[in-house]
Amino acid sequence: MPLTTSLAPWASHDTVLILSCALGLAIIIVFISALKLAPFLSILIGTFAAGLTAGLPLDSITSAFSKGAGAILGDVGIIIALGAMLGALMADSGAADRLVSTILKHSTPRSLPWMMTLVAIIIGLPLFFEVGLVMMVPIIFVMARRSNQPILRIAIPALAGMTTLHALLPPHPGPLIAVSALHADLGITLGLGLIVALPAAVLAGPIYGMWLSKRMDVAEPEEMGKLFTRDTQQGEPPGFAISLITILMPVVLMLGRTIAKLMLAPKSFVYEALDFLGEPLVALGLTVMFAVVALGWARGMPRTRVGGILRKSLPPIAVLLLTIGAGGGLKQALVVAGISATIGKIAVSAHVPLILLAWLIAVALRQATGSATVATTTTAGIIAPVVTGMSAMHSSLLALSIGAGSVFFCHVNDAGFWMVREYFGLNLKQTVFVWSILQTIVSVVGLALTFVLWSVLI
């Protein structure tokens, strides 16, 4: 079926835009890896190089960078800060130790990566990836330390479990956007998404993590390690029940919000209450206050000590926040320059199966913009004209293919890339192996399974 679109013909500006995007990314990589400049400064320089080469005025580049950085920090930055506070409280009070001890009792060294994947899937089901990551980081650090396992053997399964859900399963934003744009059935997409997501999480998580941890030696980063280290003189850790309630509280609140959106009438009191309580900022803020009381004050911890734990949690994430903000600025500058339309023009000239085309468009847009949301929204808009009359199964598979493409080889313009790099103290090459290739496995497995299902159901 031909793909129709109102995109203008290819122009010389499109060629210049592709080259300017490549130039900006090359500058960022060289400045970080060869010149050893701070990622924030390197991304800033690369953004201006790409923008100027693409023909954007200086004031437009500045405005786009500021807008993009502010948007992502407003969306993610406060969540990361609250997550760091919660992680420090759980680590210092001993709650993280209590959870880890319980998991270790029911695990063996061989089964531990599989257990971490399962834990990440449970915690990450209703959460945005960034929220899930900040919730899992203290568990990952304490688990690696207590089990005497390489940190990558614990971290990669957790990362894979969360990112696979984020890419492929509603109610995460990307899959929901694609479902809405393609008029797919939410229940069918969820069912097919599980069929696709579970093998992808297994291959990208326990299997890849065990393979990579034997070939890449990564030590616990000192600064982050101190943040998630407990003072053993603080007495007995809290009980398992209160520790579990604390870690699951934002999960339950955000899951309640999702259920309300799917099942309750808008504007009703219960809907409004669950919608408010499940907002990520509110859910994490309430959880931090709950942890302050339940893990701190109620157990006799001095108020000055609780305040000190909260304060010490913030300096280690300062570099992370600046870097994520810069990545958002780069993304916005490329979007303003028109990279999405250029990628769309490349897509409409391709002669490939529709399921593969949807994946390729999402891949290209994610590489150029660093945003899964931009990639998903734009791809769904390009593909939408041809889904009229398709079966519900095929519309859902197209939505899953787009979601899989939106996480292919995420790199320096991706907030998750910098979160993983800073949390685990990796260099640029290590981050590519730990994060970019992990994401690529999820993406390729997702494409392969959707393609098989598409062929079977056609």
N, C-alpha and C positions, 0 to 999 in steps of 0.2 A: 504494500500500500504506500503511495507516495506521501512524502511529508511536506505539507504546505505551510508556509510561513510568510509573514510580511516583512522579513528582514531585507534590508537593502543589499545590492550586489557588493561583492568584495572590492575594496578600494585600497589605494596605497597606504592610507592611514592604518588599515588593519594589519598590514605587514609590519609597519613601524611599531605598532602597539605590541605585537607578539615579540619583536626584537627587544623593545624597551623593557618588557616584563622579564625576559631572559637576562638582560643586562643587570637589572636591579637585583635579581636573585643571585646572580654570579658575584656581584659586588658584596652582598651580604655574606655569602659563604667564604669568600676570600678574606674579607676583613675579620671575620670571627676566627677562622681556622688558621690562616697564615699570619695575619697581623696581630692576632690576639686582642682585638678591641672588644669592648663590652658589647654584648648582643644588642642592647638598646641603641647605642650609638651607631652600630653597623647597620641596623635596620633603618634608622633615620636617614643615614647617608644613601642607602640603597633605594629608599622611597623617593628621595629627591632626584636621584639619577634616573630612575624609571619614569617619573613624572615629567621631568624636563625633556627627556628623549621622546616621550609620547606627545609632546607639544602642549602640556598643561602649563598655564601661567603659574608663577611662583606663589601668588596668593591663593590660587586654587589648590595647589599641593599642600600648602600650610593648613588651609581650612579643612581639607579632606583628612589630613593626618590627625589633626586635633579632634575632628568629629569621630573618626574611627577609633582613636585611642580612648576618648572619653566614653564612647558607647560600650566598648568591651570592658573597660574598667568599671563602669557603672553596673554592668550586667554580671560580671564575673569577679571583679576585684574585691567587693565587700564579702561575697560568698567565700572567697579564698581566705580572707582575713578571719571571718567567723569560724571557718573550718580549722584554721591554724590554732585559734583559741581553744576550740573544742578538743582538737587532737592533743594539745599540751595538757589540758585538764585531765583527759583520759589517761595519758601516759604518766603524769606526775602523781595522780591519785592512786594508780595501780589498776584502774578499770581495764585498760588495754591488756595488762598482764593477765588479769583474771579471764578475759575472753580468750586470749591466746592459750592459756593453760588448759581451758576446757576443750578447745579445738585440738590441741596436741594430744589430749587423752584419747580422742576418738580418731586419731590419724597415725599413720606411719610415715617415715621419711619419703617413701615411694608415693603414698597417696596424698601427701600434703599439697602439691601443686593442684591436684584435682579438687581438693577441698577448698582451696583459695578461689578457684574459678567459681565454684558453687556459691561461696559466701559473697563474692563480687556480684554475681547474677542476682542474688536475693536482695542485696543492699541497693544495687544499681537499677532494679526494675522500674521504680517510679522516678528516679533521680536524673537530673541532667548529668552529663559526664563529669563536668568540673566539680559538681557537688559530691558525686560518688567518689571521685578521686581524693578530695580533701578528707572525706570520711574514712577512706581505706588506708591512707598513708600511715597513720600511727600503728594500725594493725599490721601492715606490711613490715615496718621497721622492727617492731617488737617480735613478730613471728620469726623473721630471719635471724634475729639475735638469739632468741630462746631455742630455736630448733637447730642452730648452728648450720644453717643452709645458706648458700649464696643468695644475695638479696635479689638477683634477677630471677632465680628459680621460684621465688615467692611473688615478686612484683609482676612479672609478665603474665601469669595466669589471671591475676586480678585485673590488670589493665585490659586484657583481652575480653574478659567477661563483661566489663562495663562498656567498652567501646562497641562491642558487637550488638548489645542491646540498644545503644544510642543510635546506631546506624540502621537497624533493621526492624525494631519492634515498636509499635505504638505502645504507650502514649508519648514517646519521645518526639521532640519537635519535628525532626526531619521526616520520619515516616508519616506523621500526621499531616504535614504539608503536602506530601506527595499523594496521600490518600484523598485529601480534599480536592486538590487540583485535577486529579484523574477520575474523580467520582468513583473511587474504588470502595469496596465493602470493608469496613473496619474489622469486623470479626474474621472474615476470610484472610485479610492481610495479617492479622495477628497469628492465626493458625499456620499459614504458610511461612510467616516470619520465624516462628519457632522451629519449623523443619529446617530452615536455612541457617538460623543463628546458632543452634547448638553445635553442629559439626564445625562451623567457622570458629566458634569460641574454643573448642577442643584443639583444633589444629594450631591456631594462633596463640593459645594459652599454654596449657601443660606441655604439649609436644614441642612447640617452638621454644618455650622457656627452658625446658630441660636440655635441649640441644644447645641453645645459645649460652646458658650459664656454664657449660663445660668449656667453652671456647673464648669467653670474654670475662675476665676477672674484674669485677666492680666492687670496690670497698664501700662500706657505709660512709656517706659524706659526714664529715665531722660536725658541721654546724647544725644540720638537720638532725643528726644523730643525738646531739645534746638536747635538742628540743623535745625529742621523744624518748628520753631516758628518765627513769624514775629514781628518786632519792630513796634508797632502801631503808633509811632511818625513819620513814614516815609511818611505820607500823603495817598492819594487815591491810591488803587492798580491799576495796568494796566487794560486796557479794556479786555472784554471777547475774542474778536477776536485775539488780539496779544497773549493772554495767551494760547488760543487753538492752534494757529499756532506753538507756541513754543513746546507744549507737543506732537503735531502730526508731527513735522518736521522729526524726525528720523524714525517715522513710514512710512511716505510717501517716504523718501529716500530709505529705505530698501525694501519697497513694489515695488518701481521702479526697483530695482536690480532684484527682483524675476521675475517680468514681463519680463524684458530684457532676462533673462536666459531661459524663457519658450517660448518667441515669436520672439526674434530678432536673426539675424545671428551673430554668434561670430565674433569678431575682427572688426566689424563695429564701426564707431565713436560713435554713440548713445549707442551701447551696452557697449563699453569701459567706456564711461562717467557714465552711470547709474550703471555699475558694481563697479566703483571706489567710487562714491558718496554713494552707498548703503552698502559698507563695514561697519560693526557695529562701528569700531573705528573711521572711517571718519565721519559717520553720526552723532554720538554723539559728536565728536569734533566740527563739524560745528554747531551743535545745541547749544553747550555751548557758542561758540563765538557769535552766533546770540543772545542768551539770555543776554550775557554781554552787547551788544550794545542796544538791543530793550528793555530789562527790567531794564537795569542799566544806562548806559551813556546817552541814548536818553531821559531819564526821569529826568535827572539832578542829578543822584546819583553820588557822588564824586568817583573818581577813586580809592582813598585809601579805601573807603568802599567796592567797588566791589572786590578789591583785598583781603580785609579782609574776605569777605564772602567765596570766593574761598578757602582761606587758612584754615578757620575754618571747612570746610567740610571734610577735609582729616583725622585729628586725630581720629575721632570716628570710622573710618572703618579700622584702622590699625590692630586691633585684628582679625577682619573678614578676611582680606586678608591673614594673617598668617595661620589662621585656614583652609581656603579654600586651600591654598598651601599644607598644611600638608595632607589634604584629597586626593589631587592629587598624592602626594608621596606614600601614602598607596596603592592607586589604582594601580599605576605603578609597585610597588614591587610585588603585587599579580599577576599581568599580567606576569611579567618576570618569576615568579616562575612556571607559567603554569596552572593557575587556569581555564582559558578558555577551554583548552583541557580536563581537568578533568571533568568539567561540561558537556562537549559534550559527554564524555563516559557514564555518568549517563543517559543522554538523550536517547542515541541510544538503551539502554537496556529497556527503558520504553515501555509499550504496552498500549498506550492511543490514542484517536483520534488525528489526525494531528493538528487540530486547537488548541486543548488543549496542545499538545506537544510543539508547537511553543511558546505558552505563558509561559509554565513551564520552558523551556530552557532560555528564556529571563529573567524570574524572578530570576532563580538561578544565572545567570551571573551578573545581576544587584546587587544582594545581595553580590556577591563575589568581584566585581570590583568597584562598585560605579559609573559606567559610563553607561549611556543610550546608548551612541554611540558604546561602546565595546559590550554591550549586544545585540544591534540591528544588528550590523555588523556580529558578530559571529553566532548568531542565524540564520540569513538569509543565511549565508554560509552553515550551517548544514542542513537547510531545503531545500535549493535550488535544490538539485538533484531530489527531488520528485515532483516538481511543473511542470515539462515538460508535456505539454499536458493538463494542467488544464485550466479551463475557466478563463477569465479575472476577473470575479467576485470573484472566489475563491482565486486567487492570491492576489487580493486586500484585501480580508478578512484576509488572512494569514499575510500580511504586517501590518494590523491594530492590529491583535492579538499580534504580536511581539512588536509593539509600546506600547500596553497596558501592556504587561509583563515587559517592560523596566522601568516602574515607580512604580512597586510594592514595598511598604514599604521601601522607601529610608531612609537610616539611616546615621551612623557616617562617612561613606566613601563617602558621597554625598555632593557636594559643596552647593546645594540648602538647605540642612539640616542646614548647618552652617550659611548661609545667613539669613534664617528665624530666627534662634536662636538669632543671634546678632542684627539684625534689630529690633526685637520686644522684646528683653531683656528676653528671656525665659530660663528656666532651661532645663536639658536634658529630663526629663519626659514630661514637657509641649511641647517641640519641637516634641516629638514622637506623641503626640495627635494632635498637630496643623499641622504638615507636613507629618509624616510617615503614619498616618492613612488616612489623606486626599488623599495622593497619592494612598494608597491601595484601597480606594473607587473608584477612577478613574480607577485603573487597573482592579478591579473585575467587575465593571459595563461594562467596555470596553470588557472584555472577554465574559461576559454573552450575550451582544448584538451581538457581532461578532459570537458567537456560535449559537444564534437564527437565524441570517441571513444565516449562513452557512447551517443550517438544512433546512431552507425554500428554499434556492436556489439550493440545492444538487439534 
